[in-house]
Amino acid sequence: MSVITLLTDFGRQDSFTAQMKGVILTINSACRIIDITHEIDSFNIKKAAITLGFCYKYFPTGTINVAVVDPGVGSNRRGIVAAAGGYYFVGPDNGIFSYIYQDCKDEVSVYHLTNNEIFLSNDSSTFHGRDVFAPVAAHLSKGFPIDKLGIKINDYIKINIPKPQINKEIIKGEILYIDHFGNAITNIEGKYIPKKATVTFNGMDIKIINYYGQADSDTPYAPYALINSSGLLELFIKNGQFAQEYLITEGQPVEIAKEFIPYHVQL
């Protein structure tokens, strides 16, 4: 059974995602549709790219991922389908698959969607998720050849998904993502962190622990750090919103001075 995932900024109030699912199931009623999330902040392409990058590998090889955060819909921005790392990705050419391009590197092939016969006949200028990307994904799930969907391109759009800068003395990273719980996920991988390292935040030493349960319930709002399930350094407080309590926003710098071991989260 083919698997198609959906990731959008449509929210749950309107029928947009249901319309996309209806189109897909009309073309291939045997496929399985999985919602990754429809709660991406409106128009936040970077957050969509990171969210998809965090989870696509946990689906079966061959999964078709449809991502629609598309502030440029109706303009001359292209619709694309990409094959990368054994998976497929369908959506606008606005950088939404940048994490995938970075992750898969030489395993990426991207096609500009030009086969109008695949699109819905009432193709609108405001809802390519339903009229273009959903039917493309559905036909792919039935074995339609990717190279028959459009023209191969090399100038597809990429946005910057920051990587940490690492040298002998310091690691410079940043807050990459703030999750639903207010935890601040950095772009620093745990494998780069020295053993017994200490996090320093606003002059406070922050203990690195192994799992959430080790955080002390008797010290509310005390910050902690750990390596999360994605292998990235995460800053949090127990039973609270770290980002809200410490006014953290995405993109703020995080540093590890290797010689002295501490982290510095600069506000």
C-alpha positions as CSV (number, residue, x, y, z in Angstrom):
1,M,0.0,0.0,0.0
2,S,1.4,3.4,-1.0
3,V,1.8,6.0,1.7
4,I,1.2,9.8,1.1
5,T,2.0,12.3,3.9
6,L,0.6,15.8,4.1
7,L,2.2,18.8,5.8
8,T,0.7,22.3,5.5
9,D,-0.1,25.5,7.2
10,F,-3.8,25.2,6.6
11,G,-4.9,24.6,10.2
12,R,-7.9,22.5,11.1
13,Q,-10.8,25.0,10.9
14,D,-11.3,24.9,7.1
15,S,-11.8,22.1,4.6
16,F,-8.6,22.5,2.6
17,T,-6.9,19.3,3.8
18,A,-10.1,17.3,3.3
19,Q,-10.3,18.6,-0.3
20,M,-6.7,17.4,-0.9
21,K,-7.5,14.0,0.6
22,G,-10.6,13.7,-1.5
23,V,-8.6,14.3,-4.7
24,I,-6.0,11.8,-3.7
25,L,-8.5,9.1,-2.8
26,T,-10.5,9.6,-6.0
27,I,-7.4,8.8,-8.0
28,N,-6.1,6.1,-5.7
29,S,-8.5,4.8,-3.1
30,A,-6.0,2.2,-2.0
31,C,-3.4,4.6,-0.7
32,R,-2.9,5.5,2.9
33,I,-2.8,9.2,3.8
34,I,-0.9,10.3,7.0
35,D,-1.1,13.9,8.4
36,I,2.3,15.1,9.6
37,T,0.9,18.4,10.7
38,H,-1.3,21.2,9.5
39,E,-0.3,23.6,12.2
40,I,2.9,25.1,10.7
41,D,2.9,28.8,11.4
42,S,1.3,30.6,8.4
43,F,3.7,31.1,5.5
44,N,6.7,29.8,7.6
45,I,8.6,27.9,4.9
46,K,11.7,27.4,7.0
47,K,9.7,25.7,9.8
48,A,7.9,23.5,7.4
49,A,11.3,22.5,5.9
50,I,12.7,21.6,9.3
51,T,9.6,19.8,10.4
52,L,9.6,17.6,7.3
53,G,13.3,17.0,7.6
54,F,12.9,15.8,11.2
55,C,10.4,13.1,10.3
56,Y,10.5,11.9,6.7
57,K,13.0,9.1,7.3
58,Y,10.6,7.4,9.8
59,F,8.2,6.5,7.0
60,P,8.6,3.5,4.6
61,T,10.9,4.0,1.7
62,G,8.9,5.2,-1.3
63,T,6.6,7.4,0.8
64,I,5.3,10.4,-1.1
65,N,5.5,13.6,1.0
66,V,3.3,16.5,0.0
67,A,4.2,19.8,1.7
68,V,2.2,23.0,1.1
69,V,3.3,26.2,2.7
70,D,2.9,28.3,-0.3
71,P,2.7,32.1,0.0
72,G,3.7,32.4,-3.7
73,V,0.7,30.4,-5.0
74,G,-0.6,31.9,-8.3
75,S,2.7,33.6,-9.1
76,N,5.4,32.3,-11.5
77,R,6.9,30.1,-8.8
78,R,7.1,26.5,-10.0
79,G,5.5,23.4,-8.7
80,I,8.0,20.5,-8.3
81,V,8.4,16.9,-7.5
82,A,11.7,15.6,-6.1
83,A,13.1,12.1,-5.6
84,A,15.6,12.1,-2.8
85,G,17.0,9.3,-0.5
86,G,14.4,6.8,-1.7
87,Y,11.4,9.2,-1.0
88,Y,9.3,11.5,-3.1
89,F,8.5,15.2,-2.3
90,V,5.7,17.2,-4.0
91,G,5.1,20.9,-3.4
92,P,6.1,24.5,-4.4
93,D,9.6,25.4,-5.5
94,N,10.1,27.8,-2.6
95,G,12.7,26.1,-0.5
96,I,10.3,23.9,1.4
97,F,12.4,20.8,0.7
98,S,15.8,22.5,1.6
99,Y,16.4,20.2,4.6
100,I,15.9,17.2,2.3
101,Y,18.3,18.6,-0.3
102,Q,20.9,19.2,2.4
103,D,20.3,15.8,3.9
104,C,20.4,13.8,0.7
105,K,22.9,15.9,-1.3
106,D,23.8,13.9,-4.4
107,E,20.8,11.7,-4.3
108,V,18.4,14.5,-5.3
109,S,16.5,14.7,-8.7
110,V,14.0,17.5,-9.1
111,Y,11.4,18.0,-11.8
112,H,9.3,21.1,-12.7
113,L,5.7,20.0,-12.9
114,T,4.5,20.7,-16.4
115,N,2.2,17.8,-17.3
116,N,-1.1,19.6,-17.2
117,E,-3.0,16.4,-18.0
118,I,-2.3,15.2,-14.4
119,F,-3.6,18.4,-12.8
120,L,-7.3,18.9,-12.0
121,S,-9.2,20.5,-14.9
122,N,-10.4,23.3,-12.7
123,D,-6.8,24.2,-11.7
124,S,-7.1,27.4,-9.7
125,S,-4.6,30.1,-9.0
126,T,-5.1,29.9,-5.2
127,F,-5.1,26.2,-4.3
128,H,-2.3,24.3,-6.0
129,G,-2.3,21.9,-3.0
130,R,-5.6,20.5,-4.2
131,D,-5.4,21.1,-7.9
132,V,-1.7,20.3,-8.7
133,F,0.1,18.6,-5.8
134,A,-2.6,16.2,-4.6
135,P,-3.2,14.7,-8.1
136,V,0.5,14.5,-8.8
137,A,1.1,12.6,-5.5
138,A,-1.9,10.3,-6.2
139,H,-0.6,9.4,-9.7
140,L,2.9,8.8,-8.3
141,S,1.4,6.4,-5.8
142,K,-0.1,4.4,-8.7
143,G,3.3,4.1,-10.3
144,F,3.2,7.0,-12.8
145,P,6.8,7.7,-13.9
146,I,8.3,10.8,-12.2
147,D,10.1,11.9,-15.4
148,K,6.7,12.0,-17.2
149,L,5.4,14.6,-14.7
150,G,7.7,17.4,-15.9
151,I,11.1,18.7,-16.9
152,K,14.2,17.9,-14.8
153,I,15.8,21.1,-13.3
154,N,18.9,22.0,-11.4
155,D,18.1,25.6,-10.3
156,Y,15.5,24.6,-7.7
157,I,15.2,27.0,-4.7
158,K,17.1,26.4,-1.5
159,I,16.8,28.3,1.7
160,N,19.5,28.3,4.4
161,I,19.1,25.6,7.0
162,P,21.9,26.6,9.3
163,K,24.6,24.1,10.4
164,P,26.8,24.7,13.4
165,Q,30.3,26.1,12.9
166,I,32.8,23.9,14.6
167,N,36.5,24.5,15.2
168,K,39.0,23.5,17.9
169,E,37.9,26.1,20.4
170,I,34.2,26.7,19.9
171,I,31.0,25.4,18.5
172,K,28.6,28.1,17.2
173,G,25.1,27.1,16.6
174,E,21.6,28.5,17.0
175,I,18.1,27.8,18.2
176,L,16.6,26.0,15.2
177,Y,13.1,25.2,16.3
178,I,10.7,25.7,19.2
179,D,8.4,22.9,19.7
180,H,4.8,22.7,21.0
181,F,6.1,22.3,24.6
182,G,8.3,25.4,24.4
183,N,11.5,23.4,24.2
184,A,14.3,25.1,22.3
185,I,15.9,22.7,19.9
186,T,19.3,23.7,18.6
187,N,21.2,22.7,15.5
188,I,24.1,21.3,17.5
189,E,24.3,17.5,17.3
190,G,25.0,15.6,20.5
191,K,28.0,13.8,19.1
192,Y,29.9,17.1,19.1
193,I,29.3,17.9,22.8
194,P,32.2,17.1,25.2
195,K,31.4,14.7,28.1
196,K,30.5,16.4,31.3
197,A,29.8,19.7,29.5
198,T,27.8,22.4,31.3
199,V,25.4,24.8,29.7
200,T,25.7,28.4,30.7
201,F,22.6,30.6,30.2
202,N,22.4,34.2,31.5
203,G,25.2,33.5,34.0
204,M,23.5,30.3,35.2
205,D,25.1,26.9,34.9
206,I,22.7,24.5,33.2
207,K,23.0,20.8,33.8
208,I,23.0,18.4,30.9
209,I,20.9,15.4,31.9
210,N,20.0,12.1,30.1
211,Y,16.2,12.3,30.1
212,Y,13.4,14.6,31.2
213,G,12.7,12.6,34.4
214,Q,16.0,13.6,35.8
215,A,15.0,17.3,36.0
216,D,14.3,18.4,39.6
217,S,10.6,19.1,40.3
218,D,11.5,21.1,43.4
219,T,13.2,23.9,41.3
220,P,10.5,25.2,38.9
221,Y,11.7,27.2,35.9
222,A,15.2,25.9,36.3
223,P,16.6,25.3,32.8
224,Y,18.1,22.0,31.8
225,A,19.7,20.6,28.6
226,L,19.6,17.2,27.0
227,I,20.2,15.4,23.7
228,N,16.7,14.8,22.3
229,S,15.3,12.0,20.2
230,S,16.6,13.7,17.0
231,G,20.2,13.7,18.4
232,L,20.2,17.5,18.9
233,L,20.9,19.6,21.9
234,E,17.6,20.8,23.5
235,L,17.0,23.4,26.2
236,F,13.9,23.1,28.4
237,I,12.3,23.5,31.8
238,K,10.4,20.8,33.6
239,N,6.6,21.1,33.2
240,G,6.9,24.5,31.6
241,Q,7.6,26.6,28.5
242,F,11.3,27.3,28.3
243,A,10.9,29.6,25.3
244,Q,8.2,31.6,26.9
245,E,9.9,31.8,30.3
246,Y,13.2,32.9,28.9
247,L,11.9,34.9,25.8
248,I,13.7,32.6,23.4
249,T,13.1,32.9,19.6
250,E,14.3,30.8,16.7
251,G,17.7,31.9,15.3
252,Q,19.2,33.0,18.6
253,P,22.9,31.9,18.9
254,V,24.1,29.1,21.0
255,E,27.8,28.6,21.7
256,I,30.0,25.9,23.3
257,A,33.5,27.0,24.3
258,K,35.3,23.7,24.0
259,E,38.2,24.7,26.2
260,F,36.0,25.7,29.1
261,I,33.1,23.5,28.1
262,P,30.1,25.8,28.8
263,Y,27.3,26.8,26.5
264,H,26.4,30.5,26.1
265,V,22.8,31.3,24.9
266,Q,23.0,34.9,24.0
267,L,19.8,37.0,24.2
